[in-house]
């Protein structure tokens, strides 16, 4: 339980630091930047808490509500579960699943 609280705290801090330092080459509004950062944080927390997905090797990025998953997973089930988790977060408009299944 303490680990989850610590993870949520750290991800929350990254959310606020990242939103403040984010570059905006496409001139996104502050609201869009914060919304995307919140979505990214929620997806990361859910991936970390999930027992099927090994989130250490998954990179999550969100742009205009579209979540991009990149990295490697061990099984197809893990890849599908990661995508389902991302889709379950409020505000997600779509998911681009670029995860590679590499096995053990």
PDB file as gemmi writes it, atoms N, CA and C in Angstrom:
CRYST1    1.000    1.000    1.000  90.00  90.00  90.00 P 1                      
ATOM      1  N   UNK A   1       0.817  -1.187   0.000  1.00  0.00           N  
ATOM      2  CA  UNK A   1       0.000   0.000   0.000  1.00  0.00           C  
ATOM      3  C   UNK A   1       0.868   1.261   0.000  1.00  0.00           C  
ATOM      4  N   UNK A   2       1.942   1.275   0.802  1.00  0.00           N  
ATOM      5  CA  UNK A   2       2.820   2.443   0.840  1.00  0.00           C  
ATOM      6  C   UNK A   2       3.479   2.657  -0.517  1.00  0.00           C  
ATOM      7  N   UNK A   3       3.796   1.562  -1.205  1.00  0.00           N  
ATOM      8  CA  UNK A   3       4.450   1.667  -2.510  1.00  0.00           C  
ATOM      9  C   UNK A   3       3.519   2.357  -3.507  1.00  0.00           C  
ATOM     10  N   UNK A   4       2.246   1.970  -3.509  1.00  0.00           N  
ATOM     11  CA  UNK A   4       1.291   2.595  -4.422  1.00  0.00           C  
ATOM     12  C   UNK A   4       1.156   4.085  -4.135  1.00  0.00           C  
ATOM     13  N   UNK A   5       1.078   4.422  -2.867  1.00  0.00           N  
ATOM     14  CA  UNK A   5       0.956   5.833  -2.499  1.00  0.00           C  
ATOM     15  C   UNK A   5       2.187   6.607  -2.961  1.00  0.00           C  
ATOM     16  N   UNK A   6       3.357   6.023  -2.778  1.00  0.00           N  
ATOM     17  CA  UNK A   6       4.600   6.665  -3.196  1.00  0.00           C  
ATOM     18  C   UNK A   6       4.630   6.827  -4.717  1.00  0.00           C  
ATOM     19  N   UNK A   7       4.214   5.798  -5.449  1.00  0.00           N  
ATOM     20  CA  UNK A   7       4.195   5.859  -6.911  1.00  0.00           C  
ATOM     21  C   UNK A   7       3.233   6.951  -7.368  1.00  0.00           C  
ATOM     22  N   UNK A   8       2.046   6.994  -6.774  1.00  0.00           N  
ATOM     23  CA  UNK A   8       1.071   8.021  -7.154  1.00  0.00           C  
ATOM     24  C   UNK A   8       1.617   9.421  -6.863  1.00  0.00           C  
ATOM     25  N   UNK A   9       2.276   9.572  -5.721  1.00  0.00           N  
ATOM     26  CA  UNK A   9       2.855  10.867  -5.368  1.00  0.00           C  
ATOM     27  C   UNK A   9       3.899  11.284  -6.407  1.00  0.00           C  
ATOM     28  N   UNK A  10       4.804  10.362  -6.733  1.00  0.00           N  
ATOM     29  CA  UNK A  10       5.872  10.673  -7.696  1.00  0.00           C  
ATOM     30  C   UNK A  10       5.296  11.010  -9.068  1.00  0.00           C  
ATOM     31  N   UNK A  11       4.334  10.216  -9.529  1.00  0.00           N  
ATOM     32  CA  UNK A  11       3.734  10.490 -10.829  1.00  0.00           C  
ATOM     33  C   UNK A  11       2.975  11.814 -10.815  1.00  0.00           C  
ATOM     34  N   UNK A  12       2.342  12.112  -9.703  1.00  0.00           N  
ATOM     35  CA  UNK A  12       1.654  13.396  -9.582  1.00  0.00           C  
ATOM     36  C   UNK A  12       2.614  14.567  -9.675  1.00  0.00           C  
ATOM     37  N   UNK A  13       3.752  14.437  -9.014  1.00  0.00           N  
ATOM     38  CA  UNK A  13       4.757  15.500  -9.073  1.00  0.00           C  
ATOM     39  C   UNK A  13       5.295  15.648 -10.493  1.00  0.00           C  
ATOM     40  N   UNK A  14       5.529  14.526 -11.168  1.00  0.00           N  
ATOM     41  CA  UNK A  14       5.993  14.588 -12.555  1.00  0.00           C  
ATOM     42  C   UNK A  14       4.965  15.272 -13.443  1.00  0.00           C  
ATOM     43  N   UNK A  15       3.698  15.004 -13.163  1.00  0.00           N  
ATOM     44  CA  UNK A  15       2.623  15.629 -13.922  1.00  0.00           C  
ATOM     45  C   UNK A  15       2.731  17.147 -13.854  1.00  0.00           C  
ATOM     46  N   UNK A  16       2.858  17.686 -12.659  1.00  0.00           N  
ATOM     47  CA  UNK A  16       2.899  19.135 -12.515  1.00  0.00           C  
ATOM     48  C   UNK A  16       4.200  19.732 -13.033  1.00  0.00           C  
ATOM     49  N   UNK A  17       5.319  19.066 -12.800  1.00  0.00           N  
ATOM     50  CA  UNK A  17       6.591  19.565 -13.331  1.00  0.00           C  
ATOM     51  C   UNK A  17       6.587  19.500 -14.848  1.00  0.00           C  
ATOM     52  N   UNK A  18       6.104  18.394 -15.387  1.00  0.00           N  
ATOM     53  CA  UNK A  18       6.071  18.219 -16.836  1.00  0.00           C  
ATOM     54  C   UNK A  18       5.164  19.227 -17.518  1.00  0.00           C  
ATOM     55  N   UNK A  19       4.027  19.499 -16.914  1.00  0.00           N  
ATOM     56  CA  UNK A  19       3.094  20.465 -17.504  1.00  0.00           C  
ATOM     57  C   UNK A  19       3.709  21.860 -17.528  1.00  0.00           C  
ATOM     58  N   UNK A  20       4.484  22.175 -16.522  1.00  0.00           N  
ATOM     59  CA  UNK A  20       5.117  23.488 -16.461  1.00  0.00           C  
ATOM     60  C   UNK A  20       6.272  23.637 -17.426  1.00  0.00           C  
ATOM     61  N   UNK A  21       6.938  22.545 -17.744  1.00  0.00           N  
ATOM     62  CA  UNK A  21       8.128  22.593 -18.590  1.00  0.00           C  
ATOM     63  C   UNK A  21       7.869  22.128 -20.015  1.00  0.00           C  
ATOM     64  N   UNK A  22       6.659  21.735 -20.311  1.00  0.00           N  
ATOM     65  CA  UNK A  22       6.362  21.150 -21.620  1.00  0.00           C  
ATOM     66  C   UNK A  22       6.550  22.181 -22.725  1.00  0.00           C  
ATOM     67  N   UNK A  23       7.196  21.744 -23.797  1.00  0.00           N  
ATOM     68  CA  UNK A  23       7.300  22.614 -24.959  1.00  0.00           C  
ATOM     69  C   UNK A  23       6.034  22.432 -25.786  1.00  0.00           C  
ATOM     70  N   UNK A  24       5.657  23.461 -26.496  1.00  0.00           N  
ATOM     71  CA  UNK A  24       4.416  23.395 -27.260  1.00  0.00           C  
ATOM     72  C   UNK A  24       4.662  23.784 -28.715  1.00  0.00           C  
ATOM     73  N   UNK A  25       5.285  22.888 -29.480  1.00  0.00           N  
ATOM     74  CA  UNK A  25       5.575  23.222 -30.863  1.00  0.00           C  
ATOM     75  C   UNK A  25       4.317  23.417 -31.703  1.00  0.00           C  
ATOM     76  N   UNK A  26       3.209  22.799 -31.323  1.00  0.00           N  
ATOM     77  CA  UNK A  26       1.972  22.944 -32.086  1.00  0.00           C  
ATOM     78  C   UNK A  26       1.026  23.929 -31.423  1.00  0.00           C  
ATOM     79  N   UNK A  27       1.530  24.707 -30.457  1.00  0.00           N  
ATOM     80  CA  UNK A  27       0.756  25.731 -29.777  1.00  0.00           C  
ATOM     81  C   UNK A  27      -0.508  25.171 -29.142  1.00  0.00           C  
ATOM     82  N   UNK A  28      -0.353  24.093 -28.388  1.00  0.00           N  
ATOM     83  CA  UNK A  28      -1.480  23.551 -27.642  1.00  0.00           C  
ATOM     84  C   UNK A  28      -1.783  24.493 -26.485  1.00  0.00           C  
ATOM     85  N   UNK A  29      -3.043  24.521 -26.103  1.00  0.00           N  
ATOM     86  CA  UNK A  29      -3.420  25.364 -24.973  1.00  0.00           C  
ATOM     87  C   UNK A  29      -2.933  24.731 -23.677  1.00  0.00           C  
ATOM     88  N   UNK A  30      -2.862  25.554 -22.641  1.00  0.00           N  
ATOM     89  CA  UNK A  30      -2.453  25.052 -21.333  1.00  0.00           C  
ATOM     90  C   UNK A  30      -3.398  23.954 -20.876  1.00  0.00           C  
ATOM     91  N   UNK A  31      -4.682  24.109 -21.145  1.00  0.00           N  
ATOM     92  CA  UNK A  31      -5.665  23.090 -20.774  1.00  0.00           C  
ATOM     93  C   UNK A  31      -5.393  21.761 -21.444  1.00  0.00           C  
ATOM     94  N   UNK A  32      -5.035  21.787 -22.735  1.00  0.00           N  
ATOM     95  CA  UNK A  32      -4.718  20.549 -23.452  1.00  0.00           C  
ATOM     96  C   UNK A  32      -3.480  19.887 -22.871  1.00  0.00           C  
ATOM     97  N   UNK A  33      -2.478  20.682 -22.548  1.00  0.00           N  
ATOM     98  CA  UNK A  33      -1.243  20.137 -21.980  1.00  0.00           C  
ATOM     99  C   UNK A  33      -1.544  19.456 -20.658  1.00  0.00           C  
ATOM    100  N   UNK A  34      -2.309  20.122 -19.810  1.00  0.00           N  
ATOM    101  CA  UNK A  34      -2.630  19.544 -18.508  1.00  0.00           C  
ATOM    102  C   UNK A  34      -3.506  18.313 -18.672  1.00  0.00           C  
ATOM    103  N   UNK A  35      -4.512  18.373 -19.559  1.00  0.00           N  
ATOM    104  CA  UNK A  35      -5.367  17.210 -19.792  1.00  0.00           C  
ATOM    105  C   UNK A  35      -4.540  16.017 -20.250  1.00  0.00           C  
ATOM    106  N   UNK A  36      -3.639  16.234 -21.194  1.00  0.00           N  
ATOM    107  CA  UNK A  36      -2.788  15.147 -21.683  1.00  0.00           C  
ATOM    108  C   UNK A  36      -1.894  14.605 -20.579  1.00  0.00           C  
ATOM    109  N   UNK A  37      -1.358  15.487 -19.759  1.00  0.00           N  
ATOM    110  CA  UNK A  37      -0.495  15.046 -18.659  1.00  0.00           C  
ATOM    111  C   UNK A  37      -1.281  14.235 -17.634  1.00  0.00           C  
ATOM    112  N   UNK A  38      -2.510  14.644 -17.361  1.00  0.00           N  
ATOM    113  CA  UNK A  38      -3.356  13.901 -16.420  1.00  0.00           C  
ATOM    114  C   UNK A  38      -3.661  12.516 -16.977  1.00  0.00           C  
ATOM    115  N   UNK A  39      -4.012  12.446 -18.250  1.00  0.00           N  
ATOM    116  CA  UNK A  39      -4.295  11.153 -18.882  1.00  0.00           C  
ATOM    117  C   UNK A  39      -3.065  10.261 -18.809  1.00  0.00           C  
ATOM    118  N   UNK A  40      -1.903  10.791 -19.175  1.00  0.00           N  
ATOM    119  CA  UNK A  40      -0.667  10.009 -19.136  1.00  0.00           C  
ATOM    120  C   UNK A  40      -0.406   9.476 -17.738  1.00  0.00           C  
ATOM    121  N   UNK A  41      -0.563  10.324 -16.741  1.00  0.00           N  
ATOM    122  CA  UNK A  41      -0.325   9.909 -15.354  1.00  0.00           C  
ATOM    123  C   UNK A  41      -1.295   8.819 -14.929  1.00  0.00           C  
ATOM    124  N   UNK A  42      -2.569   8.979 -15.255  1.00  0.00           N  
ATOM    125  CA  UNK A  42      -3.565   7.970 -14.880  1.00  0.00           C  
ATOM    126  C   UNK A  42      -3.263   6.630 -15.540  1.00  0.00           C  
ATOM    127  N   UNK A  43      -2.910   6.657 -16.820  1.00  0.00           N  
ATOM    128  CA  UNK A  43      -2.581   5.410 -17.522  1.00  0.00           C  
ATOM    129  C   UNK A  43      -1.369   4.749 -16.875  1.00  0.00           C  
ATOM    130  N   UNK A  44      -0.327   5.527 -16.584  1.00  0.00           N  
ATOM    131  CA  UNK A  44       0.882   4.966 -15.971  1.00  0.00           C  
ATOM    132  C   UNK A  44       0.581   4.338 -14.620  1.00  0.00           C  
ATOM    133  N   UNK A  45      -0.218   5.016 -13.800  1.00  0.00           N  
ATOM    134  CA  UNK A  45      -0.560   4.473 -12.479  1.00  0.00           C  
ATOM    135  C   UNK A  45      -1.318   3.159 -12.627  1.00  0.00           C  
ATOM    136  N   UNK A  46      -2.301   3.122 -13.525  1.00  0.00           N  
ATOM    137  CA  UNK A  46      -3.071   1.892 -13.721  1.00  0.00           C  
ATOM    138  C   UNK A  46      -2.198   0.759 -14.254  1.00  0.00           C  
ATOM    139  N   UNK A  47      -1.262   1.076 -15.137  1.00  0.00           N  
ATOM    140  CA  UNK A  47      -0.351   0.044 -15.650  1.00  0.00           C  
ATOM    141  C   UNK A  47       0.541  -0.493 -14.535  1.00  0.00           C  
ATOM    142  N   UNK A  48       1.035   0.393 -13.691  1.00  0.00           N  
ATOM    143  CA  UNK A  48       1.897  -0.025 -12.582  1.00  0.00           C  
ATOM    144  C   UNK A  48       1.135  -0.903 -11.605  1.00  0.00           C  
ATOM    145  N   UNK A  49      -0.122  -0.568 -11.347  1.00  0.00           N  
ATOM    146  CA  UNK A  49      -0.921  -1.320 -10.377  1.00  0.00           C  
ATOM    147  C   UNK A  49      -1.436  -2.651 -10.926  1.00  0.00           C  
ATOM    148  N   UNK A  50      -1.446  -2.812 -12.241  1.00  0.00           N  
ATOM    149  CA  UNK A  50      -1.991  -4.028 -12.845  1.00  0.00           C  
ATOM    150  C   UNK A  50      -1.065  -5.218 -12.624  1.00  0.00           C  
ATOM    151  N   UNK A  51      -1.660  -6.369 -12.349  1.00  0.00           N  
ATOM    152  CA  UNK A  51      -0.874  -7.575 -12.077  1.00  0.00           C  
ATOM    153  C   UNK A  51      -0.433  -8.295 -13.355  1.00  0.00           C  
ATOM    154  N   UNK A  52      -1.085  -8.035 -14.471  1.00  0.00           N  
ATOM    155  CA  UNK A  52      -0.742  -8.691 -15.737  1.00  0.00           C  
ATOM    156  C   UNK A  52       0.370  -7.940 -16.464  1.00  0.00           C  
ATOM    157  N   UNK A  53       0.275  -6.624 -16.458  1.00  0.00           N  
ATOM    158  CA  UNK A  53       1.194  -5.787 -17.232  1.00  0.00           C  
ATOM    159  C   UNK A  53       2.449  -5.465 -16.428  1.00  0.00           C  
ATOM    160  N   UNK A  54       3.591  -5.617 -17.071  1.00  0.00           N  
ATOM    161  CA  UNK A  54       4.868  -5.223 -16.469  1.00  0.00           C  
ATOM    162  C   UNK A  54       5.214  -3.853 -17.052  1.00  0.00           C  
ATOM    163  N   UNK A  55       4.810  -2.827 -16.343  1.00  0.00           N  
ATOM    164  CA  UNK A  55       4.847  -1.457 -16.870  1.00  0.00           C  
ATOM    165  C   UNK A  55       6.244  -0.866 -16.993  1.00  0.00           C  
ATOM    166  N   UNK A  56       7.249  -1.512 -16.426  1.00  0.00           N  
ATOM    167  CA  UNK A  56       8.604  -0.944 -16.465  1.00  0.00           C  
ATOM    168  C   UNK A  56       9.086  -0.683 -17.886  1.00  0.00           C  
ATOM    169  N   UNK A  57       8.647  -1.485 -18.821  1.00  0.00           N  
ATOM    170  CA  UNK A  57       9.158  -1.352 -20.184  1.00  0.00           C  
ATOM    171  C   UNK A  57       8.145  -0.704 -21.131  1.00  0.00           C  
ATOM    172  N   UNK A  58       7.174   0.008 -20.574  1.00  0.00           N  
ATOM    173  CA  UNK A  58       6.164   0.668 -21.403  1.00  0.00           C  
ATOM    174  C   UNK A  58       6.271   2.181 -21.228  1.00  0.00           C  
ATOM    175  N   UNK A  59       6.410   2.869 -22.356  1.00  0.00           N  
ATOM    176  CA  UNK A  59       6.439   4.328 -22.360  1.00  0.00           C  
ATOM    177  C   UNK A  59       5.056   4.821 -22.783  1.00  0.00           C  
ATOM    178  N   UNK A  60       4.507   5.757 -22.040  1.00  0.00           N  
ATOM    179  CA  UNK A  60       3.176   6.294 -22.317  1.00  0.00           C  
ATOM    180  C   UNK A  60       3.304   7.772 -22.656  1.00  0.00           C  
ATOM    181  N   UNK A  61       2.680   8.170 -23.749  1.00  0.00           N  
ATOM    182  CA  UNK A  61       2.658   9.575 -24.143  1.00  0.00           C  
ATOM    183  C   UNK A  61       1.247   9.901 -24.622  1.00  0.00           C  
ATOM    184  N   UNK A  62       0.792  11.111 -24.378  1.00  0.00           N  
ATOM    185  CA  UNK A  62      -0.546  11.519 -24.803  1.00  0.00           C  
ATOM    186  C   UNK A  62      -0.469  12.856 -25.517  1.00  0.00           C  
ATOM    187  N   UNK A  63      -1.116  12.920 -26.672  1.00  0.00           N  
ATOM    188  CA  UNK A  63      -1.208  14.167 -27.435  1.00  0.00           C  
ATOM    189  C   UNK A  63      -2.647  14.316 -27.920  1.00  0.00           C  
ATOM    190  N   UNK A  64      -3.269  15.403 -27.464  1.00  0.00           N  
ATOM    191  CA  UNK A  64      -4.657  15.706 -27.829  1.00  0.00           C  
ATOM    192  C   UNK A  64      -5.594  14.534 -27.540  1.00  0.00           C  
ATOM    193  N   UNK A  65      -5.370  13.856 -26.421  1.00  0.00           N  
ATOM    194  CA  UNK A  65      -6.237  12.768 -25.993  1.00  0.00           C  
ATOM    195  C   UNK A  65      -5.918  11.415 -26.601  1.00  0.00           C  
ATOM    196  N   UNK A  66      -4.955  11.358 -27.506  1.00  0.00           N  
ATOM    197  CA  UNK A  66      -4.547  10.091 -28.123  1.00  0.00           C  
ATOM    198  C   UNK A  66      -3.349   9.556 -27.349  1.00  0.00           C  
ATOM    199  N   UNK A  67      -3.517   8.374 -26.754  1.00  0.00           N  
ATOM    200  CA  UNK A  67      -2.456   7.756 -25.958  1.00  0.00           C  
ATOM    201  C   UNK A  67      -1.604   6.879 -26.864  1.00  0.00           C  
ATOM    202  N   UNK A  68      -0.303   7.031 -26.757  1.00  0.00           N  
ATOM    203  CA  UNK A  68       0.642   6.215 -27.512  1.00  0.00           C  
ATOM    204  C   UNK A  68       1.406   5.325 -26.536  1.00  0.00           C  
ATOM    205  N   UNK A  69       1.352   4.020 -26.777  1.00  0.00           N  
ATOM    206  CA  UNK A  69       2.074   3.044 -25.957  1.00  0.00           C  
ATOM    207  C   UNK A  69       3.255   2.529 -26.761  1.00  0.00           C  
ATOM    208  N   UNK A  70       4.457   2.646 -26.210  1.00  0.00           N  
ATOM    209  CA  UNK A  70       5.669   2.189 -26.880  1.00  0.00           C  
ATOM    210  C   UNK A  70       6.497   1.362 -25.920  1.00  0.00           C  
ATOM    211  N   UNK A  71       7.243   0.410 -26.453  1.00  0.00           N  
ATOM    212  CA  UNK A  71       8.102  -0.418 -25.623  1.00  0.00           C  
ATOM    213  C   UNK A  71       7.929  -1.885 -25.970  1.00  0.00           C  
ATOM    214  N   UNK A  72       8.296  -2.726 -25.015  1.00  0.00           N  
ATOM    215  CA  UNK A  72       8.254  -4.170 -25.236  1.00  0.00           C  
ATOM    216  C   UNK A  72       7.509  -4.856 -24.099  1.00  0.00           C  
ATOM    217  N   UNK A  73       6.766  -5.901 -24.460  1.00  0.00           N  
ATOM    218  CA  UNK A  73       6.063  -6.728 -23.483  1.00  0.00           C  
ATOM    219  C   UNK A  73       6.371  -8.189 -23.786  1.00  0.00           C  
ATOM    220  N   UNK A  74       6.077  -9.059 -22.822  1.00  0.00           N  
ATOM    221  CA  UNK A  74       6.416 -10.473 -22.983  1.00  0.00           C  
ATOM    222  C   UNK A  74       5.363 -11.273 -23.734  1.00  0.00           C  
ATOM    223  N   UNK A  75       4.089 -10.870 -23.637  1.00  0.00           N  
ATOM    224  CA  UNK A  75       3.021 -11.667 -24.255  1.00  0.00           C  
ATOM    225  C   UNK A  75       2.023 -10.777 -24.989  1.00  0.00           C  
ATOM    226  N   UNK A  76       1.265 -11.400 -25.888  1.00  0.00           N  
ATOM    227  CA  UNK A  76       0.188 -10.699 -26.587  1.00  0.00           C  
ATOM    228  C   UNK A  76      -0.888 -10.262 -25.590  1.00  0.00           C  
ATOM    229  N   UNK A  77      -1.144 -11.102 -24.592  1.00  0.00           N  
ATOM    230  CA  UNK A  77      -2.142 -10.764 -23.568  1.00  0.00           C  
ATOM    231  C   UNK A  77      -1.743  -9.494 -22.816  1.00  0.00           C  
ATOM    232  N   UNK A  78      -0.456  -9.352 -22.534  1.00  0.00           N  
ATOM    233  CA  UNK A  78       0.037  -8.160 -21.845  1.00  0.00           C  
ATOM    234  C   UNK A  78      -0.145  -6.920 -22.732  1.00  0.00           C  
ATOM    235  N   UNK A  79       0.116  -7.070 -24.020  1.00  0.00           N  
ATOM    236  CA  UNK A  79      -0.060  -5.968 -24.966  1.00  0.00           C  
ATOM    237  C   UNK A  79      -1.524  -5.537 -25.019  1.00  0.00           C  
ATOM    238  N   UNK A  80      -2.421  -6.510 -25.122  1.00  0.00           N  
ATOM    239  CA  UNK A  80      -3.847  -6.214 -25.200  1.00  0.00           C  
ATOM    240  C   UNK A  80      -4.363  -5.598 -23.900  1.00  0.00           C  
ATOM    241  N   UNK A  81      -3.877  -6.096 -22.773  1.00  0.00           N  
ATOM    242  CA  UNK A  81      -4.296  -5.576 -21.469  1.00  0.00           C  
ATOM    243  C   UNK A  81      -3.843  -4.120 -21.309  1.00  0.00           C  
ATOM    244  N   UNK A  82      -2.624  -3.812 -21.723  1.00  0.00           N  
ATOM    245  CA  UNK A  82      -2.123  -2.437 -21.633  1.00  0.00           C  
ATOM    246  C   UNK A  82      -3.003  -1.492 -22.454  1.00  0.00           C  
ATOM    247  N   UNK A  83      -3.392  -1.928 -23.632  1.00  0.00           N  
ATOM    248  CA  UNK A  83      -4.262  -1.098 -24.471  1.00  0.00           C  
ATOM    249  C   UNK A  83      -5.634  -0.914 -23.820  1.00  0.00           C  
ATOM    250  N   UNK A  84      -6.187  -1.986 -23.270  1.00  0.00           N  
ATOM    251  CA  UNK A  84      -7.493  -1.898 -22.607  1.00  0.00           C  
ATOM    252  C   UNK A  84      -7.440  -0.939 -21.417  1.00  0.00           C  
ATOM    253  N   UNK A  85      -6.349  -0.998 -20.671  1.00  0.00           N  
ATOM    254  CA  UNK A  85      -6.182  -0.088 -19.529  1.00  0.00           C  
ATOM    255  C   UNK A  85      -6.153   1.358 -20.016  1.00  0.00           C  
ATOM    256  N   UNK A  86      -5.393   1.623 -21.061  1.00  0.00           N  
ATOM    257  CA  UNK A  86      -5.309   2.987 -21.589  1.00  0.00           C  
ATOM    258  C   UNK A  86      -6.682   3.469 -22.060  1.00  0.00           C  
ATOM    259  N   UNK A  87      -7.420   2.618 -22.741  1.00  0.00           N  
ATOM    260  CA  UNK A  87      -8.747   2.992 -23.241  1.00  0.00           C  
ATOM    261  C   UNK A  87      -9.739   3.266 -22.115  1.00  0.00           C  
ATOM    262  N   UNK A  88      -9.508   2.672 -20.952  1.00  0.00           N  
ATOM    263  CA  UNK A  88     -10.449   2.814 -19.836  1.00  0.00           C  
ATOM    264  C   UNK A  88     -10.365   4.167 -19.132  1.00  0.00           C  
ATOM    265  N   UNK A  89      -9.337   4.927 -19.412  1.00  0.00           N  
ATOM    266  CA  UNK A  89      -9.139   6.211 -18.727  1.00  0.00           C  
ATOM    267  C   UNK A  89     -10.023   7.285 -19.364  1.00  0.00           C  
ATOM    268  N   UNK A  90     -10.731   8.008 -18.514  1.00  0.00           N  
ATOM    269  CA  UNK A  90     -11.614   9.076 -18.977  1.00  0.00           C  
ATOM    270  C   UNK A  90     -10.804  10.141 -19.717  1.00  0.00           C  
ATOM    271  N   UNK A  91     -11.311  10.550 -20.867  1.00  0.00           N  
ATOM    272  CA  UNK A  91     -10.651  11.580 -21.657  1.00  0.00           C  
ATOM    273  C   UNK A  91      -9.827  11.035 -22.808  1.00  0.00           C  
ATOM    274  N   UNK A  92      -9.598   9.716 -22.824  1.00  0.00           N  
ATOM    275  CA  UNK A  92      -8.821   9.107 -23.905  1.00  0.00           C  
ATOM    276  C   UNK A  92      -9.696   9.042 -25.157  1.00  0.00           C  
ATOM    277  N   UNK A  93      -9.196   9.613 -26.245  1.00  0.00           N  
ATOM    278  CA  UNK A  93      -9.926   9.616 -27.511  1.00  0.00           C  
ATOM    279  C   UNK A  93      -9.524   8.444 -28.396  1.00  0.00           C  
ATOM    280  N   UNK A  94      -8.349   7.901 -28.156  1.00  0.00           N  
ATOM    281  CA  UNK A  94      -7.860   6.780 -28.942  1.00  0.00           C  
ATOM    282  C   UNK A  94      -6.541   6.284 -28.379  1.00  0.00           C  
ATOM    283  N   UNK A  95      -6.142   5.088 -28.828  1.00  0.00           N  
ATOM    284  CA  UNK A  95      -4.883   4.496 -28.369  1.00  0.00           C  
ATOM    285  C   UNK A  95      -4.106   4.002 -29.578  1.00  0.00           C  
ATOM    286  N   UNK A  96      -2.848   4.393 -29.645  1.00  0.00           N  
ATOM    287  CA  UNK A  96      -1.923   3.868 -30.652  1.00  0.00           C  
ATOM    288  C   UNK A  96      -1.014   2.887 -29.927  1.00  0.00           C  
ATOM    289  N   UNK A  97      -1.221   1.609 -30.174  1.00  0.00           N  
ATOM    290  CA  UNK A  97      -0.477   0.572 -29.461  1.00  0.00           C  
ATOM    291  C   UNK A  97       0.707   0.125 -30.317  1.00  0.00           C  
ATOM    292  N   UNK A  98       1.892   0.611 -29.975  1.00  0.00           N  
ATOM    293  CA  UNK A  98       3.119   0.262 -30.695  1.00  0.00           C  
ATOM    294  C   UNK A  98       3.973  -0.711 -29.885  1.00  0.00           C  
ATOM    295  N   UNK A  99       3.354  -1.391 -28.922  1.00  0.00           N  
ATOM    296  CA  UNK A  99       4.103  -2.331 -28.085  1.00  0.00           C  
ATOM    297  C   UNK A  99       4.535  -3.533 -28.913  1.00  0.00           C  
ATOM    298  N   UNK A 100       5.753  -3.975 -28.695  1.00  0.00           N  
ATOM    299  CA  UNK A 100       6.303  -5.147 -29.383  1.00  0.00           C  
ATOM    300  C   UNK A 100       6.275  -6.333 -28.428  1.00  0.00           C  
ATOM    301  N   UNK A 101       5.794  -7.476 -28.919  1.00  0.00           N  
ATOM    302  CA  UNK A 101       5.805  -8.700 -28.119  1.00  0.00           C  
ATOM    303  C   UNK A 101       7.141  -9.386 -28.369  1.00  0.00           C  
ATOM    304  N   UNK A 102       7.947  -9.497 -27.309  1.00  0.00           N  
ATOM    305  CA  UNK A 102       9.284 -10.070 -27.461  1.00  0.00           C  
ATOM    306  C   UNK A 102       9.450 -11.386 -26.717  1.00  0.00           C  
ATOM    307  N   UNK A 103       8.489 -11.768 -25.896  1.00  0.00           N  
ATOM    308  CA  UNK A 103       8.626 -13.001 -25.117  1.00  0.00           C  
ATOM    309  C   UNK A 103       9.721 -12.866 -24.087  1.00  0.00           C  
ATOM    310  N   UNK A 104      10.034 -13.987 -23.437  1.00  0.00           N  
ATOM    311  CA  UNK A 104      11.077 -13.972 -22.399  1.00  0.00           C  
ATOM    312  C   UNK A 104      12.417 -14.299 -22.963  1.00  0.00           C  
TER     313      UNK A 104                                                      
END                                                                             
